[in-house]
């Protein structure tokens, strides 16, 4: 795996894009191709692919919080739920607020979940480790209980025809279009998150994750950058929840339990926290395998639990562990240092040869 990564990093940026663009196009039209080896049973293939894409988007957002900044968030499903309810409240005929076109609810869901991220993170992000995990777990349960007990949120009755227009027509009438929209959003989010990782913000996140005390001593505004990670992760979670609500067309409090939050976290840990490609792989494993092999669907929690235990013993960094670079241009700087070192070694060798000192 490290050899493949090194070869990939040695390629120029145009060559990398020349490989990635056809790959993205292939992934985009995967439901139309419906290869027999990937076909699912019990769930039609486009719907299964949308579920995989939904988990992938969630994993990318949670990776910012857990993988990049090192904040253990066990209640990420709370942000997912907030985004879903925003889409439901503003598009479902069951709500008095259904005045907006569905697409407008996507940025609105991101903004509102960002506000929730600030409200939750501001008083709690001074906590660390298990204490922060317990607080975030409580946040996820509070959101679910509010949905059950606050009358306008309709509890188990939920909201029907989410994402429909005034004529009652859904935004997209087939799962393939929902999948393609989600994939395009994932590509855009990956580009933004990748730029963040290579920026001063990303370097601060890595420093906080590795040792928060040392990072603070070295002048990193740890609290501010943790808020940033929490807010960005919350926005992506809210976006994924709004997409889920629009595709499903129905939202109630039964889809946002603790088990769902654990599956989100399992995708990040299984794939490799801190590695964007790794968490995408983890999302595929968690979301796709139970749909592909229906005989294991009943035992998927047991299987994923055992897999995580084995992984923590033999490969704690995940299937694709992160290779951290604190420099924004780490590869170029490393190559320049190596080249400079070889030049100095060559000059030293010439100086030690007979007559070398006269040069």
C-alpha positions as CSV (number, residue, x, y, z in Angstrom):
1,X,0.0,0.0,0.0
2,X,2.8,2.4,0.8
3,X,4.4,1.6,-2.6
4,X,1.2,2.6,-4.4
5,X,1.0,5.8,-2.4
6,X,4.5,6.7,-3.1
7,X,4.0,6.1,-6.8
8,X,0.9,8.2,-6.8
9,X,2.6,11.0,-4.9
10,X,5.5,11.0,-7.5
11,X,3.0,11.7,-10.3
12,X,2.5,15.3,-11.4
13,X,-0.8,17.0,-10.7
14,X,-2.0,16.9,-14.3
15,X,-1.3,13.2,-14.5
16,X,-3.2,12.6,-11.3
17,X,-6.2,14.6,-12.6
18,X,-6.0,12.6,-15.9
19,X,-6.4,9.4,-13.9
20,X,-9.0,10.8,-11.4
21,X,-11.4,12.4,-13.9
22,X,-12.2,9.1,-15.8
23,X,-12.5,7.3,-12.5
24,X,-15.0,9.8,-11.1
25,X,-17.0,9.6,-14.4
26,X,-17.0,5.8,-14.0
27,X,-18.2,6.0,-10.4
28,X,-20.8,8.6,-11.4
29,X,-22.5,6.3,-14.0
30,X,-22.1,3.1,-12.0
31,X,-25.8,2.6,-11.4
32,X,-26.5,2.8,-15.1
33,X,-23.8,0.2,-15.8
34,X,-25.1,-2.1,-13.0
35,X,-22.2,-4.6,-13.2
36,X,-23.4,-8.1,-12.3
37,X,-20.5,-8.6,-9.8
38,X,-21.7,-5.6,-7.8
39,X,-25.4,-6.2,-8.1
40,X,-27.3,-6.2,-4.8
41,X,-30.2,-8.5,-3.7
42,X,-33.2,-7.2,-1.9
43,X,-32.4,-3.6,-2.7
44,X,-32.2,-2.2,-6.2
45,X,-28.7,-1.2,-7.2
46,X,-29.2,2.6,-7.6
47,X,-30.7,2.8,-4.2
48,X,-27.9,0.8,-2.7
49,X,-25.3,3.1,-4.4
50,X,-27.1,6.1,-3.0
51,X,-26.8,4.6,0.5
52,X,-23.1,4.1,-0.1
53,X,-22.7,7.7,-1.3
54,X,-24.6,9.0,1.7
55,X,-22.3,7.1,4.1
56,X,-19.3,8.3,2.2
57,X,-20.4,12.0,2.6
58,X,-21.0,11.4,6.3
59,X,-17.6,9.8,6.7
60,X,-15.9,12.7,5.0
61,X,-17.5,15.1,7.4
62,X,-16.9,13.0,10.5
63,X,-13.3,12.5,9.4
64,X,-12.7,16.3,9.7
65,X,-13.7,16.1,13.4
66,X,-12.2,12.7,14.4
67,X,-9.5,12.1,11.8
68,X,-8.1,15.5,11.4
69,X,-8.7,17.3,14.7
70,X,-8.7,14.2,16.9
71,X,-12.1,15.0,18.5
72,X,-14.0,11.9,19.5
73,X,-17.6,12.6,18.4
74,X,-20.1,9.8,19.3
75,X,-23.2,11.9,18.5
76,X,-22.5,12.9,14.9
77,X,-25.9,11.6,14.0
78,X,-27.4,14.6,15.8
79,X,-26.1,16.9,13.0
80,X,-27.3,14.5,10.4
81,X,-30.8,14.6,12.0
82,X,-30.8,18.4,12.2
83,X,-30.1,18.6,8.4
84,X,-32.8,16.1,7.7
85,X,-35.4,18.0,9.8
86,X,-34.5,21.3,8.1
87,X,-35.3,19.7,4.7
88,X,-38.5,18.3,6.1
89,X,-39.7,21.4,7.8
90,X,-39.2,23.6,4.7
91,X,-40.4,21.2,2.0
92,X,-43.0,18.8,3.5
93,X,-46.7,19.6,3.2
94,X,-47.0,18.4,6.8
95,X,-45.1,21.6,7.9
96,X,-46.4,25.1,7.9
97,X,-43.0,26.3,6.8
98,X,-42.9,24.4,3.4
99,X,-42.2,27.5,1.4
100,X,-38.7,26.8,-0.1
101,X,-37.6,24.8,-3.1
102,X,-35.7,21.7,-2.1
103,X,-32.3,22.8,-3.4
104,X,-32.4,25.9,-1.2
105,X,-32.7,23.7,1.9
106,X,-29.2,22.2,1.3
107,X,-27.2,25.4,2.1
108,X,-29.8,26.3,4.7
109,X,-29.3,22.9,6.4
110,X,-25.5,23.5,6.4
111,X,-25.9,26.9,8.0
112,X,-28.3,25.7,10.7
113,X,-26.1,22.7,11.6
114,X,-23.1,25.0,11.7
115,X,-25.0,27.1,14.3
116,X,-25.8,23.9,16.3
117,X,-22.1,23.0,16.0
118,X,-21.1,26.4,17.6
119,X,-23.8,26.0,20.3
120,X,-22.5,22.5,21.2
121,X,-18.8,23.1,20.7
122,X,-18.4,26.5,22.4
123,X,-19.0,25.2,26.0
124,X,-17.8,21.6,25.5
125,X,-14.6,21.7,23.3
126,X,-12.5,22.5,26.3
127,X,-13.2,18.9,27.3
128,X,-11.1,16.1,25.9
129,X,-11.2,12.4,25.3
130,X,-13.9,10.4,27.0
131,X,-15.5,13.5,28.5
132,X,-16.0,15.0,25.1
133,X,-17.3,11.7,23.7
134,X,-19.9,11.5,26.5
135,X,-21.1,15.0,25.8
136,X,-21.4,14.5,22.1
137,X,-23.2,11.2,22.7
138,X,-25.7,13.1,24.8
139,X,-26.2,15.7,22.1
140,X,-27.2,13.0,19.6
141,X,-29.7,11.6,22.0
142,X,-31.1,15.0,22.9
143,X,-31.8,15.7,19.2
144,X,-33.6,12.4,18.9
145,X,-35.7,13.0,22.1
146,X,-36.5,16.5,21.0
147,X,-37.8,15.1,17.7
148,X,-40.0,12.7,19.7
149,X,-41.4,15.2,22.2
150,X,-41.6,18.6,20.4
151,X,-45.0,18.6,18.8
152,X,-44.0,20.5,15.5
153,X,-41.4,17.8,14.8
154,X,-44.2,15.2,14.7
155,X,-42.3,12.4,16.6
156,X,-42.9,9.0,15.0
157,X,-45.5,10.3,12.7
158,X,-42.9,12.3,10.9
159,X,-43.0,14.3,7.7
160,X,-44.2,12.9,4.4
161,X,-43.4,13.9,0.8
162,X,-40.1,15.7,1.9
163,X,-38.5,17.4,-1.1
164,X,-41.6,17.7,-3.2
165,X,-42.6,20.9,-5.0
166,X,-46.0,22.7,-4.9
167,X,-47.4,20.2,-7.3
168,X,-46.4,17.3,-5.0
169,X,-43.7,16.1,-7.4
170,X,-40.4,14.9,-5.9
171,X,-37.2,16.7,-6.7
172,X,-35.7,13.6,-8.4
173,X,-37.9,10.7,-9.4
174,X,-35.2,8.0,-9.4
175,X,-32.4,6.9,-7.1
176,X,-29.7,7.2,-9.9
177,X,-30.1,11.0,-10.0
178,X,-29.9,11.2,-6.2
179,X,-26.8,9.1,-6.3
180,X,-25.1,11.3,-9.0
181,X,-26.0,14.5,-7.1
182,X,-24.4,13.1,-3.9
183,X,-21.3,12.0,-5.8
184,X,-20.8,15.4,-7.3
185,X,-21.3,17.0,-3.8
186,X,-18.7,14.5,-2.4
187,X,-16.2,15.5,-5.1
188,X,-16.7,19.2,-4.3
189,X,-16.4,18.6,-0.5
190,X,-13.2,16.5,-1.0
191,X,-11.6,19.4,-2.9
192,X,-12.5,21.9,-0.2
193,X,-11.4,19.6,2.6
194,X,-8.2,18.7,0.8
195,X,-7.3,22.4,0.4
196,X,-8.0,22.9,4.1
197,X,-5.8,20.0,5.1
198,X,-2.9,21.6,3.2
199,X,-3.5,25.0,4.7
200,X,-2.5,26.5,8.1
201,X,-5.9,25.2,9.4
202,X,-5.1,21.6,8.5
203,X,-1.6,21.8,10.0
204,X,-3.1,23.1,13.2
205,X,-5.6,20.2,13.3
206,X,-2.9,17.7,12.9
207,X,-0.9,19.3,15.7
208,X,-3.9,19.3,18.0
209,X,-4.6,15.7,17.3
210,X,-1.0,14.6,17.9
211,X,-0.6,16.5,21.2
212,X,-2.9,19.3,22.1
213,X,-0.8,20.5,25.0
214,X,2.4,20.8,22.9
215,X,0.4,22.5,20.1
216,X,-0.9,25.1,22.6
217,X,2.6,25.7,24.0
218,X,3.8,26.3,20.4
219,X,1.2,29.0,19.9
220,X,-1.6,27.2,18.1
221,X,-5.0,28.6,19.0
222,X,-6.3,25.1,19.8
223,X,-9.8,26.1,21.0
224,X,-10.4,28.2,17.9
225,X,-9.3,25.5,15.5
226,X,-11.3,22.8,17.3
227,X,-14.4,25.0,16.8
228,X,-13.6,25.2,13.2
229,X,-13.3,21.5,12.8
230,X,-16.6,20.9,14.7
231,X,-18.5,23.5,12.6
232,X,-17.2,22.2,9.3
233,X,-18.0,18.7,10.2
234,X,-21.4,19.7,11.4
235,X,-22.1,21.5,8.1
236,X,-21.2,18.3,6.1
237,X,-23.3,16.2,8.4
238,X,-26.3,18.5,8.0
239,X,-25.9,18.4,4.2
240,X,-25.9,14.6,4.1
241,X,-29.0,14.6,6.3
242,X,-30.8,16.9,3.9
243,X,-29.9,14.7,1.0
244,X,-31.1,11.6,2.9
245,X,-34.4,13.3,3.7
246,X,-35.0,14.4,0.1
247,X,-34.2,10.9,-1.3
248,X,-36.3,9.0,1.2
249,X,-39.2,11.5,1.2
250,X,-40.0,10.8,4.8
251,X,-38.4,11.8,8.1
252,X,-39.2,10.8,11.6
253,X,-37.1,10.2,14.8
254,X,-36.5,6.5,14.2
255,X,-33.6,7.0,11.8
256,X,-31.3,8.9,14.2
257,X,-30.4,6.5,17.0
258,X,-27.1,5.8,18.7
259,X,-26.5,2.7,16.6
260,X,-26.5,4.8,13.4
261,X,-24.0,7.1,14.9
262,X,-21.8,4.2,15.8
263,X,-21.9,3.0,12.2
264,X,-20.8,6.4,11.0
265,X,-17.9,6.3,13.4
266,X,-17.1,2.7,12.3
267,X,-16.7,3.8,8.7
268,X,-14.1,6.4,9.7
269,X,-12.2,4.1,12.0
270,X,-12.4,1.1,9.7
271,X,-11.2,3.0,6.7
272,X,-8.5,4.9,8.4
273,X,-9.1,8.2,10.4
274,X,-7.3,11.1,8.8
275,X,-7.2,9.6,5.3
276,X,-9.9,10.8,2.9
277,X,-9.6,7.8,0.6
278,X,-9.6,5.5,3.6
279,X,-12.8,6.8,5.1
280,X,-14.5,6.5,1.7
281,X,-13.4,2.9,1.6
282,X,-14.7,2.4,5.1
283,X,-18.1,3.9,4.1
284,X,-18.3,1.4,1.2
285,X,-17.6,-1.5,3.5
286,X,-20.1,-0.4,6.1
287,X,-22.9,0.6,3.8
288,X,-22.5,-1.8,0.8
289,X,-21.6,-5.2,2.3
290,X,-24.9,-5.7,4.2
291,X,-26.8,-4.8,1.0
292,X,-24.6,-7.0,-1.2
293,X,-24.7,-10.0,1.1
294,X,-28.1,-10.0,2.6
295,X,-27.3,-13.2,4.6
296,X,-25.0,-11.2,6.8
297,X,-27.3,-8.2,7.2
298,X,-28.8,-9.5,10.3
299,X,-25.4,-9.9,11.9
300,X,-23.7,-6.8,10.5
301,X,-23.3,-5.1,13.9
302,X,-21.6,-8.2,15.3
303,X,-19.4,-8.6,12.2
304,X,-18.3,-5.0,12.1
305,X,-17.6,-5.1,15.9
306,X,-15.4,-8.1,15.5
307,X,-13.7,-6.5,12.5
308,X,-13.0,-3.4,14.4
309,X,-11.5,-5.4,17.3
310,X,-9.2,-7.3,15.0
311,X,-8.3,-4.1,13.2
312,X,-7.4,-2.4,16.4
313,X,-5.1,-5.3,17.3
314,X,-3.3,-5.8,14.0
315,X,-3.7,-2.4,12.2
316,X,-4.8,0.3,14.5
317,X,-4.4,3.0,11.8
318,X,-7.2,1.5,9.8
319,X,-7.3,-0.1,6.3
320,X,-5.7,3.0,4.8
321,X,-3.8,4.8,7.5
322,X,-3.1,8.5,7.2
323,X,0.4,9.6,6.2
324,X,0.7,13.0,7.8
325,X,2.5,15.9,6.3
326,X,2.6,19.1,8.4
327,X,4.0,21.0,5.5
328,X,1.6,22.3,2.9
329,X,4.2,21.4,0.2
330,X,5.7,18.5,2.1
331,X,6.5,16.4,-0.9
332,X,8.3,19.2,-2.8
333,X,10.2,20.3,0.4
334,X,11.3,16.7,1.0
335,X,12.5,16.3,-2.6
336,X,14.5,19.5,-2.4
337,X,16.1,18.5,0.8
338,X,17.1,15.1,-0.7
339,X,18.5,16.8,-3.8
340,X,20.4,19.3,-1.6
341,X,21.8,16.5,0.5
342,X,23.0,14.5,-2.6
343,X,24.7,17.7,-3.9
344,X,26.5,18.2,-0.6
345,X,27.6,14.6,-0.5
346,X,28.9,14.8,-4.1
347,X,30.9,18.0,-3.3
348,X,32.3,16.3,-0.2
349,X,33.4,13.3,-2.2
350,X,35.1,15.5,-4.8
351,X,36.9,17.3,-2.0
352,X,38.4,14.1,-0.6
353,X,39.7,12.9,-4.0
354,X,43.4,13.5,-4.8
355,X,43.7,17.0,-6.1
356,X,40.1,17.7,-5.1
357,X,41.1,20.5,-2.8
358,X,42.4,22.5,-5.8
359,X,39.0,22.7,-7.3
